[in-house]
Amino acid sequence: MMPNVLVTGSNRGLGIEWVRQYAEEGWRVFATCRHPAEADDLKALAHSHRSITVHRLDITKPDDVNALARELRNESIDVLINNAGLYLEKYEEVSLDNLRFDDWELTFRVNTLGCLRVTRALKPMVAASARRLVVAISTHMGSITEIETADAFYYRSSKAALNASMKGVSLELKPLGIGVLILHPGWNNTRMGGPDAPFRPVDTVAGMRRIIERFDMRHTGRFFRFNGEEIPW
């Protein structure tokens, strides 16, 4: 049977590259985004690959998450890729005096709580699959060991919380045979990463897919760069 993958935040950047590569490998792809009607590139990709279906999902809205879970309740999801993320800060905001707490809370709702909300809701579909793997797209900026500059407070802390949460989730899901991978895609030339970024989504997604293909339960709950190197917490 054709394996299934679900990708959140799939309308641009890394998300649409996940969708493209899996579709070209013959996977069935559930591609989710907040505004499907406006996702022209994703719709065009879906038009050219019949294995792609596009679904509305705002990971910060419980009603959206629950509606998607109901829609897919009879499906299996071999690989769940929690790709949707948010970066709101400007690099000049590097002190306590410049923090915007509303933006910080929104960043947590997307980067941390959204991933956990989706994982919880879709756990039965992952458990019903052959591969049974949950992937969280994080960043080395969420590694406390690697913090060397006073910047990106919202993003760093939200991803550090994501890492800690998904480590705990990996321990809960392990007895069910469900694995968890936490992956750092590097600094990519996307709308979030900007034009000066050294990596291309086509290369970093291919690298992360290789990690996924090599996954076994010895890797569950661990944190890897897209090139396969393990990252300290």
N, C-alpha and C positions, 0 to 999 in steps of 0.2 A: 504494500500500500504506500501511497505517496505520504511522506512525512509532512507534518504541519508546523509552522512557526507563526507566532504572533509578535508583532513589533509595535511598540507605542512610539508616538512622536515620529511618524513615518513619512511626513509630507516633505521633508527637506533634509539636507545635511547627511549625517550618518544614518538617520532613519531610512531615508529613501534608498540609500546604498545597501543597507541590510535587505530591504525588500527586493531590489534589483538582483542582487547576487543570489539570494535564495530562490527567487523565481527562475532565474536562468539555470540553476542546478536542478530544477524539476520539483521543488517543494511547493506545497500549497501555502499561501501566505495570507494571513489575516493582518491587514495594514490598518492601523488606527491613527486618527488625528482629530484635533478639535473641530475643524471646519472642513469636512470633505468637499463641500461645494466649491470652496476656494482653492483646493489643492490641485491646481492644474497639472503640475508635473506628475504627481502621483496618479491622477486619473488617466493621464496619457500612458503611463507605465502599465496600469491595470488594463487598459484597452489593448495593449500589445501582448499581454500575458494573461491568459484566461484563468490561470491558477491564483491570481491575486484578487481578493475582495477587500473593499474599503469600508471601514466602519467608523462611526463617530465615537470619540472618547476624549473627554477632558478628565485626566486622572485626578484632579482636585475635587471632582464632583461625585459624591457617592451614588447619586441617581444614574449618572452615566456609566459608572463602573458596574453597578448592579444590572443595568439594562443590557450591557454587553455580555455579562455572565449568563443572563437568561437566554440571550440570542444564541450563545455558543454552548449551551448546556449539554447538547448531545454530540459535541465535537471532542476530539482529543487535541492537545497542544504538546508536541514533542519538545519544543524549545520556546520558552517565553522570554522575550528580550525587552526588558524595562529600559528603554532608550530615552524616553522623554525627559528633558531636563531644562533648567532655567539658570541663566547668569545675568544678573541685573546691575552689578556694580561697575563703577568707573574707577580706574586705577588711581585717580587722585584722592579717592575716599579711603584713606589709610589710617584714620585715627578714630578714637572713640567719639570725638566731637562731631564727626561727619556721618555717623551711622543713621540710616533710615530704617526704623524697626518694622514698619509695615512691609517694606521690601524684603527684609530679612525673614519675616514670618511667611510671606508668599514663597520665597525660595525654599523654605522648609516644607511647605505644603506640596510643592511640586517634586523636589529632588528626594525627599525622604518619605513623607507620608504617602505620596502618590504611588511610589513603587510598592510600598507595603500593602496599600489598599488593593492594587491590581493583583499582586501575588496572592493575597488572601482569597479574593473573589474567584480567581481562575485556578486555584489549587486543585479542585476536582478534575478539571480538564487536563491539567498536567499529569496528575496521578493516573489518568486513564490512558496515557500515551505509552509508546514503546521506549522513548528516550528519557522522558521525565527530567527535564533540566530547566532551571530558572536562572536567567542571566541579569545582573544589575550592571548598567553602565555607570561607572564611577569616574574617578580621576585620581592621579597621584597627589593632587592638591588636597585630597581628603585624608592623606597619610599624615598623622601628627609628627612622625619621625622626619618627614621631608619638608615641614614648614620652616622656611628660612627668611621670609619677608612678611612685613605687617601689611598684608593686603587681602582682598577677596574674603573678608570675614564671613559673609553670608554663604558664599559658594563653598568655601572650605569646610565650614562647620556643618552645612547640610549634607555634604558628601561623607564627612567623617561619621556623622550619625547614620547615614545610609549604610556605610561599611559595617558599623557595629551592629546595626539591626539585622542586616542580611547574614552576618556571621551567626547571630542567634537563630535566625530562621533556618539556616543550614542544619543546625543541631536538632531543631524540631522536625524538619522534613526528612532527615536521614533515615529514620526507621521506616518511612514510607517508600524508600527507594528513590526519592526526589533529590537531585543534586542542585547545588547553588554555586555559581561562579560570579565573582566580582571582577570587572575588567576595566582597565584604563586604556582608552583609545588613542592617547597622545593628543598633541595640539594640532588640530586639523584645520585645513583651509575650507571653512564653512562660514555661514553667517555669524555663528557664535564665535568661532575661532579667529575670523578675520583673514585678510589676504596675505599677511606676513607669516602665517603658520607654515611649518616645514613639512607637514604630512598631508597626504590626500586621502579622502574617505575610501576610495577604491582599494588602497593598500592596507589601511588600518582595519577595515572591515574584513578583508581577506585574512589578515593576521588573527583577528579575534575568532573568525570562523574555524581556523586551524586549531585553536585552543579548544573550541567547542567540540570539534570532531575527535580530539584526543582525550576528551574528558572521561574520567572514571571517578568512582566515589572517593578515591584518595585525594582528589582535588577539591572536594566540596568545601565551601566556606573560605576558600583561599582567594587571594587578590593578585592579579597578574596584569602586566603590561601587554599591549597588543602583540609584542614580539616574543611573548612567552616567559619573560623574566618575572619572578615573583617580587612583589612590592612589600616593604615593611609597613606595619600598621602605624 
